[in-house]
Amino acid sequence: MDWSFLIRNKESINVTTDSRKVVPGCVFVALKGEHFDGNDFVEQARRDGAEYIISGENALAELQDLARAWRRELGLPILGITGTNGKTTTKELCAAVLSTKYKLYYTQGNLNNQLGVPLTLLNITRAHEMAIVEMGASHPGDIKELVEIAEPNYGLITNVGKAHLQGFGSFEGVMRTKAELYDFLRAHNGFCFRNTDNPYLAQMAGDLKTVEYHTGTMPSDTHLVGGYNAENVSAAICVGRYFGVSKEDALAAIRAYIPSNNRSQLMQTEKNTVVVDAYNANPTSMQAAINAFKGDCYILGAMRELGEYSHLEHQNIVNMLLERKAEKVLLVGEEYKETTAPYPVFENVEALCQYLQREPLSGYTILLKGSRSNQLEKVIPLL
C-alpha cells in the first residue's frame, strides 16, 4: 500500500493500539487478540478524532507495512540488535553512549517482536538522527520478518545460546535464526559489529563486513553486576567509537547508566544484598550468572520453552550448584522436581513467599534469577 498520503510532510506519527489513548490526528490500529478485539472500538476511535484507522484481519501486516514506509521516509541509520542473552542491556548501553552525541531513539522496554518493532519505528520522528531497534525471536524466521520491516544498516548479535529451544528445535536452529540479521545486512551492503572472541558469530558472519571488538573486562565503578556484562560494555564502546564517541565519553555514559526492569540490578535491602536478574533466563545466561556470582544464596526459577531439553538443562543447573557447594539454594518450578536437587523446590513463587515469611533470610548475598514467567520479583519485598 502507498502510505504517502499519511506520512507526507509529517514530523511524527502518533500511533496507538489502545482505543482509550486515541486523540485527534492519531492512527488507531484495531488489533485482535485472544481476549480483546480492537475492531469493536473502531467507531469510537473515529468519533474521538483518529485521522486513520487500520482494522480488519490484516491489521498487523498493515501496521508493519506502514512502519516500513515511515522508516524509508526518514532514511536515518538504524542499528539492529539481537542475540540470545544481553540484547536489552547492550541496547541500553549503546543508547547511553550514542545519546552523548546524537538525538537517538531506541526500543523502549522489551518492544522487540512483530508488534513491538513496528511501534518502535513509528515512534521515531524527523528530529531523530539515529535509531536502535532491538529484535527478539522464538521461532525460525522471526528475525527475517523483523529486519524486513526495520531494514537496519548496521547489526549486532550479542551471542547465541540455548533459549526457546522448543520453538527453534535445536541450538543450530537458534544460530540460523539469529543469522537472519547478518543475511539481511550482507544482501543490503550493511555491516555488523562482532565479538571476535565468539566463534559462533564468526561462523555466522562469513564474509559480511565487520567492525570487531573483544569481550574485554568489566570497567570499574559501573552499576552493572556480573562479569558476563563485559561483552555488552565492549560492544557499546565499539559502536560508540565507530560513530565518533570517544572511549572516555563512552565509559562515562556506561558508568552513569543504572539498570532497571530486574536486569543485572544490585539491591541493598535492610537484611540482604540482592542481585536481581529475574527478567529472563535460559541455560546459557543461567550458567553465566551462577559462574559470575560471588554470594552465598541462590534463588533460581525454572527456565521455560526448552521442550525436550528441559530436564537435561535443569539437571545441569543443579549439578553446577552442587559443584559450587552452594550454602543456601531455593528453587522455583515443577521442572526442578524432576532433577536430583537436594534443595527445597517450590511449585510457584507464592509458595516460596510463604516459606520466606516463615523462614526469613538475613545476612546473605542473594542471586535472584529465573524466567520472567516465574515472577520472582514478587519475593523482593521479603528479602
N, C-alpha and C positions, 0 to 999 in steps of 0.2 A: 504493500500500500504506500502511496505517496503521501508522506506526512508533512510536506512543506507548508500546507495551509495552516498547520497547527504550530509549527516551530519557527516559521519565518519571522525574523525581527524580534524574537523573544530573547530577553536577557536570562530568563529562567523558566522552568515549567513546574507548576505545583501539581503533583500527582498524589492521589490518595486512594487507598482501597477500603477506607473506613467511612461509611456514609455519614457518621457523626462529625467528621472533620471536613466535610465539603464546604468550600467558601466560594464566593463569586469568582469566576475565571479559572477555576481549577479543572483538572481532568479526573473524573471518577472512574475507577476500574472495578467493575462488578464481578468479583471472583466468586466461585462456588466451591465450598469446602464440605467436609464431612458433616459439620454441624451448623453450617450457615450457607446462605445464598444471597450474594450481593445483588443479584437481579431483582430481588424483592424490593430494593431501595432505589431503583433507577428513577422512578417518577419523583421521589423525594429529592434526589440529587439534582434533578432538573429544576425543581422549584427553588432549591437553595442556591441556584446560580452556576452550576457546573458548566464550563464552556464546552466540554466534550465528554461523552460517556462511552467507555469501552465495555461492551457487555456480550452476552451470548456464550456459546460453548468454546469459542476460540479466544476468549478474553485474555488469557495468559500469553498466548502466542502473539496477539496483537500488542500487548504491553511490551513484550520483548522486542518486537519489530520497531515500536516507537522509540524505545531506549537505544537501539542500534542507530536509528536515524538521527537522534539527538547527539549521540556520540560522534557521528560523522560530521554533523553540522558544526560541532565545537572544534573538532580536529586537534585537540590538545594531546600531549603524550600521556599514555596510560601504562602503568606498571601493574601487571597481573601477578598475584602471589597465590600459590597453593602449596600443598605438602601434607604429609601425614600428621606431623607434630610441629608446633611452633608458628603456624602460619598467621594466627591472630596476633601473637606477640611480635613477630617480625614485621607485620603490617603496621602495628602501633609504633614500633621503634623507627621504622623507615619514615613514617609520617612525622614523628617528632623531629627527626633530623632534617627532612626536606622542608618542613614548615619554617625552619630558620631562614630560608631563602626564597621560598615560593609561596604563592597563595594556592594552597593544596586542598583538594577534597579527597577523603578516603572512606572506605567502607566503615560504617558505624556499627558497633556491636558485632553481631555474627550474621549480618545480612549477606550471606555468601552463596545462596542457592539460586534455583531457577527463577524465583520471585525476588529474592534479595538483590541479586546483581542488577537487573533492570531498574529497580527502585534506586539503587546506588547511583547508576549512571544518570538517572533523571533528576537527581539532587545536585548534580554538577551544574554550575552556572557559567555564563560567559566571563565572569570575573576571575574564575579559577585558571591557573596556569598549568597545573598538572593534576593527575588523579592516581590513586592506588585502589585497585579493585581486588578484594580477596575472593577466592573461589574454592568452594568445598565440593566434595564428591563422595558418594557412597555406592555408586554403580558405574559400570563401564559406560563410557560415552558422556558422562556428566560434564567433564571439563571441556570436551569438544563443543558441547552445546553452549557453555558459558563463554568460551573465548570467541565463538562466532557471534555472540551478542556484544561483548565488550571490545573486541578487536584490539588487544593490547599491542603496544610497540615493543615493550620490554617484559621479561618474565623472570620469576624467581620461584624455584621449587625448594622449599626448606630441606626436605628429606623425604624418604619413602619408608614406610614401616607397616607393621601388621595392624590394620584397622579396617573396620567394615568388611571383614573377610567373608561374612555371609553374603554380602552384596557383590563383592569383587570375585569371589570364588577362590582366590589364591593370592599370594604375595606378588606373583607375576602379573596378576590382574590389576593390582594396585599400581605397579610400575607402568603398565601400559596406559592406564587412565590418566595418571599424573603427567605422563609424557605427552599427552594431547596438547598441553600448553606449549611444549617445545615444538611439536609438529606445526602448530599454527604460526609460531614465530619464524620457523625455518621457511615456511611457504610464503611468508609476507615480509621477508627481509628484515625481520626483527632480530633481537639477540637476548641472551639471558645473563643473569648474574648467578654464578655457580660456585658452590663449595668444592674445591678440588680435593678435599680430604674424603669425599664421599664417592666411592667407586660406582655405586648405582647411578648417580646423577651423570657421571661421565659416560657410562654406557648408554643412558637415555638421550643425552645431548648429541652424541655423534659429532657431526661436522657443523653444528649450529654455532654461530658467532657468540663468543663468550667473554664476559668480564669475570675474572677469577678472584676468589678470596679463600682464606683458610679458616678453620674453626677458631683458632686462636685461644686466648684465655680470657676469663671474665675480668673486666676492669674493676678497680676498687670503687667503693662509695656509690654503687647503684642501689636502687630499691628492688632489684630483681633477686630472687633466691634460686639457687640451683646452678651448678656448673654447666648443665645442659643448655643454659641460655647463652653460652659463649658464642655458639654459631649464629644465633639470632642477632646478637650485638654486632658480630663481624659482618653479617650481611647488610645491616643498616649502615655501618660505616662505609662499606664498599659502594653501596648505592649512593650515599651522600657524596662521596668523593667524586664519583663519576659525574654527578650533576653539579659539581662545583662547591660543595660544602667541605670545608677543611676538616681534618680528623679531630682537631681540637674542638671545633664548634659542634661536630657530631657527638663527641664524647660528652660535652656539656649538656646537650639535649637529652642524651641517653641517661645521664645521671639525674636529670630533673624529672624524668618520666616515672610516674607512680602507677604500678599495675592495678587493675581493677577487675571486676567480674570473676572473682575467685580464681584468677590465674597468677601463679607464682607470687602470691601475696604473703608477706610476713606480718603476722599479727602478734602483738604482745598483750595478753589478757591479764587480769588480776592474778590468775592461777598458773597459766602456762604460756609457753611460746608456741605459736601455731603457724606452720607453713601450709597455706591454703592453696591447693591446686586441684580444685574439685569441679572444674568446668568440663573437663574431657579426660578420657583415659582409654588407652589401648595398650597392648603388650609392650610396644616399643617405648612409649612415654612412661609407662608404669615402671619398667625396669630402669630407665634413666633416672627417674625420680628417686627410686629406692637406692640406687648406687650413689647418688649425689647427697643423700640425706645423712646428716651427722647427729640426729637426735636419738631418742630412746623409746619413742612410742609411734606406732603406725596405726592409723585408722583408714582402712582401704575398702573402697566399694568395688562391686563387680564390674567387669568390663563387658560391654554389650556388643551385639551384632557380630559375634565371632563364629557363629554357625558350628560346624563340626570340629572347629579348632578350640572351642570354648574350654572344654575340660583340660586339655593339654596346657593351654596358656595360663589358666588359673592355678594349675598344679605347679607350673614353672615359677609363678609368683610366690607361692607357698614355700617352694624349695629355696628361693632366694632369701626369704625371711629366716628360714631355718639356718642357712649358712651364715647369716649375719648375727645369729644368736640374739635376735631382737628381744628386748626386755619386756615390752608390752605391745600386743597386737590385738586389734579388734577388727573383724571382717564383716562386711555387709553384703548380703546377696546369696540367693539359693545356690549360685554357681560354686561358691566355696564349700558348700556342704558335701559336694561330690569329691572333694580332694582329701588328702591325708592331713589337713591342717589340724594341729593340736591346740589351736586358738579358739576363743569364742567366736561363733558365727551367728549373726543376727539376720533374720529374714528380711528386714527392711530398716530404714532409718528411724522409724517410730520406735521399733523395739530397741534399737541402740540408744535412743534418747531416754527411754525408760530405765535402761541399765545405768546410764551416766547420772541420772538423777539419784539412783540408789548408791552407786559407786563412783563418786566424782573423782576426776583426775586432777592432780595438783603437783606442780614442780616438774612437769615433763616438757620436753621439746617434741612436738607432735607433727607428723606428716599426715595431712588430710587430703586423700586423693581417690578419685573414682569417676566413673562415667556420670554425666550430668543427670541421667535418669535416676541415680541413687539419691539425689537431693541431699547430699552430705552437708551442704551449707546450713541445714536445719540444726546441726549439732553445735555450731559455733557458739551460740549463747551459753552452752553448757560447759564450754572449755575455758 
